[in-house]
Amino acid sequence: MAGTHAARPSRVRLWRWRRNPLRRRSDLVEAWLLLATLVLAVLLGALSGLAAAGAVDGSLAERRERTRTVPAVVTEDAAHTLSAPVTENGDGGVWGKVRWTAPDGTGRTGRAEVEPGSKAGTEVTVWTDSSGRLVSAPPEGAEASFQIVMAGVTVAVAAGGSVLLGGWLVRARMRWRRLAEWETEWRQVEPTWRRRMTG
C-alpha cells in the first residue's frame, strides 16, 4: 500500500508581479524595490570597483614615474647589520647600510634592502625619489595586479553591499508597516466574526 504524503503548497514564482485578489499595492512596490536594489547594487558595485581599480593603477604608475633606481654600495657587512626582514617585497632580504649619490651630486647614506651576507663594498641597486631619498620599490607585475584587483573587488563589494543593506532596511520597514496595517484591519473585522460565531 503506497504511503500517503501531505501535499506541499507550490510556490508561485513572481507572484508579486501577477494580478491576483490577494496582492496588495505594497506587494508590488516591494517587488519593484527589490528589482531596483539588485540592479543598483550591481551597477554601483561595478562602477565603483572599476573606478577604484583605475585609481590604484594610476597611483602605482605615478609612483613608478616618481622613483628611479640608482647604484649604491654596501658600507658594512650585512652580517653585522640589524637582521630585520624586509616585508615590502617579502623576498627575505635584510636591512643593510648603503651609500649612493643623489641627483644633486651629494653623497647619501641610509638603510636599504640587501642580500643576506652581503659584504662591505658590494654594489647593489636602490630606489630613490626625485630628491634622492630612499624609497621602497614600487609594486610591479603580479604584485601590482593583485593590489589593483583587490582594491576593485573590495570597493565593489562595499558599494554593492551598502545598497543591498539599504534596500533590506527599507523592505523591512515596509513589512513592519504592512503587518501594522493587517493588525488594524483585523481589529475592525474581528468583532463581526465573533458575532457570527456566537450568533
MIDOSE-1310 file (N, C-alpha, C; in nm, 2 decimals, decimal comma, always signed):
residues 199
magt	+0,09/-0,12/+0,00/+0,00/+0,00/+0,00/+0,09/+0,12/+0,00; +0,07/+0,21/-0,09/+0,15/+0,32/-0,10/+0,12/+0,42/+0,01; +0,23/+0,47/+0,06/+0,21/+0,57/+0,17/+0,15/+0,70/+0,12; +0,08/+0,76/+0,20/+0,02/+0,89/+0,16/+0,12/+1,00/+0,21
haar	+0,13/+1,10/+0,13/+0,22/+1,22/+0,16/+0,13/+1,34/+0,16; +0,16/+1,43/+0,26/+0,09/+1,55/+0,26/+0,13/+1,64/+0,15; +0,03/+1,70/+0,08/+0,06/+1,78/-0,03/+0,12/+1,91/+0,01; +0,23/+1,94/-0,05/+0,31/+2,07/-0,02/+0,26/+2,18/-0,11
psrv	+0,23/+2,29/-0,05/+0,19/+2,41/-0,13/+0,30/+2,45/-0,23; +0,26/+2,46/-0,35/+0,36/+2,50/-0,45/+0,38/+2,65/-0,45; +0,51/+2,69/-0,46/+0,54/+2,83/-0,46/+0,51/+2,89/-0,60; +0,44/+3,00/-0,60/+0,41/+3,07/-0,72/+0,52/+3,17/-0,75
rlwr	+0,59/+3,15/-0,86/+0,70/+3,24/-0,89/+0,65/+3,38/-0,94; +0,72/+3,48/-0,90/+0,69/+3,61/-0,94/+0,54/+3,65/-0,91; +0,49/+3,60/-0,79/+0,35/+3,63/-0,76/+0,32/+3,78/-0,74; +0,43/+3,85/-0,70/+0,40/+3,99/-0,68/+0,38/+4,07/-0,81
wrrn	+0,42/+4,01/-0,92/+0,40/+4,08/-1,05/+0,27/+4,04/-1,11; +0,21/+3,93/-1,07/+0,09/+3,88/-1,13/-0,04/+3,94/-1,06; -0,14/+3,96/-1,14/-0,26/+4,01/-1,09/-0,33/+3,90/-1,01; -0,37/+3,93/-0,89/-0,45/+3,83/-0,81/-0,51/+3,91/-0,70
plrr	-0,62/+3,86/-0,65/-0,70/+3,94/-0,55/-0,63/+3,96/-0,42; -0,53/+3,88/-0,39/-0,46/+3,89/-0,26/-0,34/+3,98/-0,27; -0,30/+4,02/-0,39/-0,19/+4,11/-0,40/-0,22/+4,25/-0,36; -0,15/+4,31/-0,27/-0,17/+4,45/-0,23/-0,08/+4,54/-0,31
rsdl	-0,11/+4,67/-0,30/-0,02/+4,77/-0,36/+0,12/+4,76/-0,31; +0,13/+4,74/-0,17/+0,26/+4,73/-0,11/+0,34/+4,61/-0,16; +0,28/+4,50/-0,20/+0,35/+4,39/-0,26/+0,42/+4,43/-0,39; +0,34/+4,50/-0,47/+0,40/+4,54/-0,60/+0,52/+4,64/-0,58
veaw	+0,50/+4,73/-0,48/+0,60/+4,83/-0,45/+0,73/+4,75/-0,40; +0,71/+4,65/-0,32/+0,82/+4,58/-0,26/+0,89/+4,50/-0,38; +0,82/+4,45/-0,47/+0,88/+4,38/-0,59/+0,97/+4,48/-0,67; +0,92/+4,60/-0,70/+0,99/+4,70/-0,77/+1,12/+4,74/-0,69
llla	+1,10/+4,75/-0,56/+1,21/+4,79/-0,47/+1,32/+4,69/-0,48; +1,28/+4,56/-0,47/+1,38/+4,45/-0,48/+1,46/+4,45/-0,61; +1,38/+4,47/-0,72/+1,45/+4,47/-0,85/+1,54/+4,59/-0,86; +1,49/+4,71/-0,82/+1,58/+4,83/-0,83/+1,70/+4,82/-0,74
tlvl	+1,69/+4,76/-0,62/+1,80/+4,74/-0,53/+1,91/+4,65/-0,60; +1,86/+4,54/-0,66/+1,96/+4,45/-0,72/+2,03/+4,51/-0,83; +1,95/+4,58/-0,92/+2,02/+4,65/-1,04/+2,11/+4,75/-0,99; +2,07/+4,84/-0,90/+2,16/+4,94/-0,85/+2,28/+4,89/-0,78
avll	+2,27/+4,78/-0,70/+2,38/+4,72/-0,64/+2,48/+4,67/-0,74; +2,44/+4,61/-0,84/+2,53/+4,56/-0,94/+2,60/+4,67/-1,02; +2,52/+4,77/-1,06/+2,58/+4,88/-1,14/+2,67/+4,96/-1,05; +2,63/+5,00/-0,93/+2,71/+5,08/-0,85/+2,84/+5,01/-0,80
gals	+2,82/+4,88/-0,77/+2,94/+4,80/-0,74/+3,04/+4,79/-0,85; +2,99/+4,76/-0,97/+3,08/+4,75/-1,09/+3,15/+4,88/-1,12; +3,07/+4,99/-1,12/+3,13/+5,12/-1,15/+3,23/+5,16/-1,04; +3,19/+5,14/-0,92/+3,28/+5,18/-0,81/+3,41/+5,10/-0,81
glaa	+3,40/+4,97/-0,83/+3,51/+4,88/-0,84/+3,61/+4,92/-0,95; +3,55/+4,95/-1,07/+3,64/+4,99/-1,18/+3,71/+5,12/-1,15; +3,63/+5,21/-1,09/+3,69/+5,34/-1,06/+3,81/+5,32/-0,95; +3,79/+5,24/-0,85/+3,89/+5,22/-0,75/+4,01/+5,15/-0,82
agav	+3,99/+5,05/-0,90/+4,10/+4,98/-0,97/+4,18/+5,08/-1,05; +4,11/+5,16/-1,13/+4,17/+5,26/-1,21/+4,26/+5,36/-1,13; +4,20/+5,40/-1,01/+4,27/+5,50/-0,92/+4,40/+5,43/-0,87; +4,39/+5,31/-0,83/+4,51/+5,24/-0,77/+4,61/+5,22/-0,88
dgsl	+4,57/+5,18/-1,00/+4,66/+5,16/-1,11/+4,73/+5,30/-1,15; +4,65/+5,41/-1,15/+4,71/+5,54/-1,17/+4,81/+5,58/-1,07; +4,78/+5,55/-0,94/+4,86/+5,58/-0,83/+5,00/+5,50/-0,84; +4,99/+5,37/-0,87/+5,11/+5,30/-0,89/+5,19/+5,34/-1,00
aerr	+5,13/+5,38/-1,11/+5,20/+5,43/-1,23/+5,27/+5,56/-1,19; +5,20/+5,65/-1,12/+5,26/+5,78/-1,08/+5,38/+5,75/-0,98; +5,36/+5,65/-0,90/+5,47/+5,62/-0,80/+5,59/+5,57/-0,88; +5,57/+5,49/-0,98/+5,68/+5,44/-1,06/+5,75/+5,55/-1,14
ertr	+5,67/+5,65/-1,18/+5,73/+5,77/-1,25/+5,82/+5,85/-1,16; +5,78/+5,86/-1,03/+5,85/+5,95/-0,94/+5,97/+5,88/-0,88; +5,99/+5,75/-0,90/+6,10/+5,68/-0,84/+6,20/+5,63/-0,95; +6,32/+5,61/-0,91/+6,42/+5,56/-1,01/+6,52/+5,47/-0,93
tvpa	+6,58/+5,39/-1,01/+6,69/+5,30/-0,95/+6,82/+5,37/-0,96; +6,90/+5,36/-0,86/+7,04/+5,42/-0,86/+7,13/+5,32/-0,81; +7,26/+5,31/-0,85/+7,36/+5,22/-0,79/+7,40/+5,27/-0,65; +7,42/+5,17/-0,57/+7,47/+5,21/-0,43/+7,57/+5,10/-0,39
vvte	+7,64/+5,13/-0,28/+7,75/+5,04/-0,23/+7,72/+5,01/-0,08; +7,73/+4,88/-0,05/+7,71/+4,84/+0,09/+7,83/+4,89/+0,17; +7,81/+4,96/+0,28/+7,92/+5,02/+0,36/+7,96/+4,94/+0,48; +7,88/+4,83/+0,51/+7,92/+4,74/+0,62/+7,86/+4,60/+0,59
daah	+7,93/+4,50/+0,64/+7,88/+4,37/+0,62/+7,74/+4,35/+0,66; +7,66/+4,28/+0,58/+7,52/+4,26/+0,62/+7,51/+4,17/+0,74; +7,61/+4,09/+0,77/+7,60/+4,00/+0,89/+7,61/+4,08/+1,01; +7,66/+4,21/+1,01/+7,67/+4,29/+1,13/+7,56/+4,40/+1,13
tlsa	+7,46/+4,39/+1,04/+7,35/+4,48/+1,05/+7,23/+4,42/+1,12; +7,13/+4,50/+1,14/+7,01/+4,45/+1,20/+6,94/+4,36/+1,10; +6,91/+4,24/+1,15/+6,86/+4,14/+1,05/+6,71/+4,14/+1,05; +6,65/+4,26/+1,04/+6,51/+4,27/+1,03/+6,47/+4,24/+0,89
pvte	+6,37/+4,15/+0,87/+6,33/+4,11/+0,73/+6,26/+4,23/+0,67; +6,28/+4,24/+0,54/+6,21/+4,35/+0,46/+6,08/+4,29/+0,42; +5,97/+4,35/+0,45/+5,83/+4,29/+0,42/+5,77/+4,36/+0,30; +5,84/+4,46/+0,24/+5,78/+4,52/+0,12/+5,77/+4,42/+0,01
ngdg	+5,87/+4,35/-0,02/+5,87/+4,26/-0,13/+5,87/+4,11/-0,08; +5,89/+4,09/+0,05/+5,88/+3,96/+0,11/+5,98/+3,86/+0,05; +6,10/+3,90/+0,01/+6,19/+3,81/-0,05/+6,30/+3,77/+0,04; +6,29/+3,80/+0,17/+6,39/+3,75/+0,27/+6,51/+3,84/+0,28
gvwg	+6,52/+3,96/+0,23/+6,63/+4,05/+0,24/+6,65/+4,10/+0,38; +6,76/+4,17/+0,41/+6,78/+4,23/+0,54/+6,82/+4,37/+0,52; +6,80/+4,45/+0,62/+6,84/+4,59/+0,62/+6,99/+4,60/+0,62; +7,05/+4,68/+0,53/+7,19/+4,70/+0,53/+7,22/+4,85/+0,50
kvrw	+7,33/+4,89/+0,56/+7,37/+5,03/+0,54/+7,44/+5,05/+0,40; +7,39/+5,15/+0,32/+7,44/+5,17/+0,19/+7,47/+5,32/+0,17; +7,55/+5,34/+0,06/+7,58/+5,48/+0,02/+7,56/+5,49/-0,13; +7,49/+5,61/-0,16/+7,46/+5,63/-0,30/+7,48/+5,78/-0,33
tapd	+7,47/+5,82/-0,45/+7,48/+5,96/-0,49/+7,35/+6,02/-0,53; +7,31/+6,13/-0,47/+7,18/+6,19/-0,50/+7,19/+6,27/-0,64; +7,07/+6,31/-0,70/+7,08/+6,38/-0,82/+7,16/+6,51/-0,82; +7,17/+6,57/-0,70/+7,25/+6,70/-0,69/+7,40/+6,67/-0,67
gtgr	+7,44/+6,54/-0,67/+7,58/+6,51/-0,66/+7,63/+6,48/-0,52; +7,55/+6,50/-0,42/+7,59/+6,48/-0,29/+7,58/+6,33/-0,25; +7,67/+6,29/-0,16/+7,67/+6,15/-0,12/+7,56/+6,13/-0,01; +7,49/+6,03/-0,01/+7,39/+6,00/+0,09/+7,41/+5,86/+0,15
tgra	+7,37/+5,84/+0,27/+7,38/+5,71/+0,33/+7,24/+5,67/+0,40; +7,21/+5,55/+0,40/+7,09/+5,51/+0,47/+7,08/+5,35/+0,47; +6,97/+5,30/+0,51/+6,95/+5,16/+0,51/+6,85/+5,12/+0,40; +6,89/+5,01/+0,33/+6,81/+4,96/+0,22/+6,81/+4,81/+0,22
evep	+6,73/+4,75/+0,14/+6,73/+4,60/+0,14/+6,85/+4,55/+0,06; +6,92/+4,46/+0,13/+7,04/+4,39/+0,06/+7,02/+4,24/+0,08; +7,10/+4,17/+0,01/+7,10/+4,02/+0,02/+7,17/+3,98/+0,15; +7,11/+3,88/+0,22/+7,18/+3,84/+0,34/+7,32/+3,80/+0,32
gska	+7,41/+3,84/+0,40/+7,55/+3,80/+0,39/+7,63/+3,89/+0,30; +7,57/+4,00/+0,25/+7,64/+4,10/+0,16/+7,76/+4,16/+0,23; +7,87/+4,17/+0,17/+8,00/+4,23/+0,23/+8,01/+4,37/+0,20; +8,08/+4,45/+0,28/+8,11/+4,59/+0,25/+8,17/+4,60/+0,12
gtev	+8,13/+4,70/+0,04/+8,18/+4,72/-0,10/+8,10/+4,65/-0,20; +8,00/+4,57/-0,17/+7,92/+4,51/-0,27/+7,82/+4,61/-0,33; +7,82/+4,61/-0,46/+7,73/+4,70/-0,53/+7,59/+4,65/-0,54; +7,49/+4,73/-0,50/+7,35/+4,70/-0,51/+7,27/+4,81/-0,58
tvwt	+7,15/+4,78/-0,60/+7,06/+4,88/-0,67/+6,95/+4,92/-0,57; +6,93/+5,05/-0,55/+6,83/+5,10/-0,46/+6,73/+5,19/-0,53; +6,62/+5,21/-0,47/+6,52/+5,30/-0,53/+6,52/+5,43/-0,45; +6,51/+5,54/-0,53/+6,51/+5,68/-0,47/+6,40/+5,76/-0,53
dssg	+6,36/+5,87/-0,46/+6,26/+5,96/-0,52/+6,34/+6,07/-0,60; +6,27/+6,17/-0,64/+6,33/+6,28/-0,72/+6,43/+6,36/-0,64; +6,42/+6,36/-0,50/+6,51/+6,43/-0,42/+6,63/+6,34/-0,38; +6,63/+6,22/-0,42/+6,75/+6,13/-0,38/+6,73/+6,06/-0,25
rlvs	+6,61/+6,06/-0,20/+6,58/+5,99/-0,07/+6,54/+5,84/-0,10; +6,58/+5,75/-0,01/+6,55/+5,61/-0,03/+6,40/+5,59/-0,02; +6,34/+5,51/-0,11/+6,20/+5,47/-0,10/+6,20/+5,32/-0,13; +6,08/+5,26/-0,10/+6,07/+5,12/-0,13/+6,03/+5,11/-0,28
appe	+6,07/+4,99/-0,33/+6,04/+4,97/-0,47/+5,89/+4,96/-0,50; +5,85/+5,03/-0,61/+5,71/+5,03/-0,64/+5,66/+4,89/-0,68; +5,54/+4,85/-0,65/+5,49/+4,71/-0,69/+5,49/+4,70/-0,84; +5,52/+4,59/-0,89/+5,52/+4,57/-1,04/+5,47/+4,42/-1,06
gaea	+5,43/+4,40/-1,18/+5,39/+4,26/-1,22/+5,27/+4,21/-1,14; +5,29/+4,09/-1,09/+5,18/+4,02/-1,02/+5,14/+4,09/-0,90; +5,24/+4,15/-0,83/+5,21/+4,22/-0,70/+5,12/+4,35/-0,73; +5,15/+4,42/-0,83/+5,07/+4,54/-0,87/+4,93/+4,50/-0,92
sfqi	+4,93/+4,39/-1,00/+4,80/+4,34/-1,04/+4,71/+4,30/-0,92; +4,77/+4,23/-0,82/+4,70/+4,19/-0,71/+4,64/+4,31/-0,63; +4,72/+4,41/-0,61/+4,67/+4,53/-0,54/+4,56/+4,60/-0,62; +4,57/+4,60/-0,75/+4,47/+4,67/-0,83/+4,33/+4,59/-0,82
vmag	+4,35/+4,46/-0,84/+4,23/+4,37/-0,83/+4,16/+4,37/-0,70; +4,24/+4,36/-0,59/+4,19/+4,36/-0,46/+4,12/+4,49/-0,42; +4,18/+4,61/-0,47/+4,11/+4,74/-0,44/+3,98/+4,74/-0,52; +3,97/+4,70/-0,64/+3,85/+4,70/-0,72/+3,74/+4,61/-0,65
vtva	+3,78/+4,49/-0,61/+3,69/+4,39/-0,56/+3,63/+4,45/-0,42; +3,73/+4,50/-0,34/+3,69/+4,55/-0,21/+3,59/+4,66/-0,22; +3,62/+4,76/-0,30/+3,52/+4,87/-0,32/+3,39/+4,83/-0,38; +3,40/+4,74/-0,48/+3,28/+4,69/-0,54/+3,18/+4,62/-0,44
vaag	+3,24/+4,53/-0,36/+3,16/+4,46/-0,26/+3,11/+4,56/-0,16; +3,19/+4,66/-0,11/+3,14/+4,75/-0,02/+3,03/+4,84/-0,07; +3,04/+4,89/-0,19/+2,94/+4,97/-0,26/+2,81/+4,89/-0,28; +2,83/+4,77/-0,34/+2,71/+4,69/-0,37/+2,64/+4,65/-0,24
gsvl	+2,72/+4,61/-0,14/+2,67/+4,57/-0,01/+2,59/+4,68/+0,06; +2,64/+4,80/+0,05/+2,57/+4,92/+0,12/+2,43/+4,94/+0,05; +2,43/+4,92/-0,08/+2,30/+4,94/-0,15/+2,20/+4,82/-0,11; +2,25/+4,70/-0,10/+2,17/+4,59/-0,06/+2,12/+4,61/+0,09
lggw	+2,21/+4,66/+0,17/+2,17/+4,68/+0,31/+2,06/+4,79/+0,32; +2,08/+4,89/+0,24/+1,98/+5,00/+0,24/+1,84/+4,95/+0,19; +1,85/+4,87/+0,09/+1,72/+4,81/+0,03/+1,66/+4,71/+0,13; +1,74/+4,64/+0,21/+1,69/+4,55/+0,31/+1,62/+4,62/+0,42
lvra	+1,68/+4,73/+0,46/+1,62/+4,81/+0,57/+1,49/+4,87/+0,53; +1,48/+4,92/+0,40/+1,36/+4,98/+0,35/+1,25/+4,87/+0,34; +1,29/+4,75/+0,29/+1,20/+4,64/+0,28/+1,15/+4,60/+0,41; +1,23/+4,59/+0,51/+1,19/+4,55/+0,65/+1,09/+4,65/+0,71
rmrw	+1,12/+4,78/+0,68/+1,02/+4,88/+0,73/+0,89/+4,86/+0,66; +0,89/+4,84/+0,53/+0,76/+4,82/+0,46/+0,69/+4,70/+0,51; +0,76/+4,59/+0,55/+0,69/+4,47/+0,60/+0,63/+4,50/+0,74; +0,71/+4,57/+0,82/+0,66/+4,61/+0,95/+0,53/+4,70/+0,94
rrla	+0,53/+4,79/+0,84/+0,42/+4,87/+0,82/+0,30/+4,79/+0,77; +0,32/+4,69/+0,68/+0,22/+4,61/+0,63/+0,15/+4,53/+0,75; +0,24/+4,47/+0,83/+0,19/+4,40/+0,95/+0,10/+4,48/+1,04; +0,14/+4,61/+1,06/+0,06/+4,70/+1,14/-0,07/+4,73/+1,07
ewet	-0,07/+4,74/+0,94/-0,20/+4,76/+0,87/-0,29/+4,64/+0,88; -0,23/+4,52/+0,87/-0,31/+4,40/+0,88/-0,37/+4,39/+1,02; -0,29/+4,43/+1,12/-0,34/+4,42/+1,26/-0,46/+4,52/+1,28; -0,45/+4,64/+1,22/-0,55/+4,74/+1,23/-0,68/+4,69/+1,16
ewrq	-0,67/+4,63/+1,04/-0,78/+4,58/+0,97/-0,85/+4,46/+1,05; -0,76/+4,37/+1,11/-0,82/+4,26/+1,18/-0,90/+4,31/+1,30; -0,85/+4,41/+1,36/-0,93/+4,47/+1,48/-1,07/+4,52/+1,43; -1,08/+4,56/+1,31/-1,21/+4,61/+1,26/-1,30/+4,49/+1,22
vept	-1,24/+4,38/+1,17/-1,31/+4,27/+1,12/-1,35/+4,17/+1,24; -1,26/+4,16/+1,34/-1,28/+4,06/+1,44/-1,41/+4,07/+1,51; -1,46/+4,18/+1,55/-1,60/+4,18/+1,62/-1,71/+4,12/+1,53; -1,70/+4,15/+1,40/-1,80/+4,09/+1,31/-1,80/+3,94/+1,31
wrrr	-1,68/+3,88/+1,31/-1,66/+3,74/+1,31/-1,70/+3,68/+1,44; -1,68/+3,75/+1,55/-1,72/+3,69/+1,68/-1,87/+3,68/+1,69; -1,94/+3,79/+1,63/-2,08/+3,79/+1,64/-2,14/+3,67/+1,55; -2,08/+3,64/+1,44/-2,12/+3,54/+1,35/-2,10/+3,40/+1,42
mtg	-1,98/+3,39/+1,49/-1,95/+3,26/+1,56/-2,05/+3,23/+1,68; -2,08/+3,34/+1,75/-2,17/+3,32/+1,87/-2,32/+3,33/+1,84; -2,35/+3,38/+1,72/-2,49/+3,40/+1,69/-2,56/+3,28/+1,65
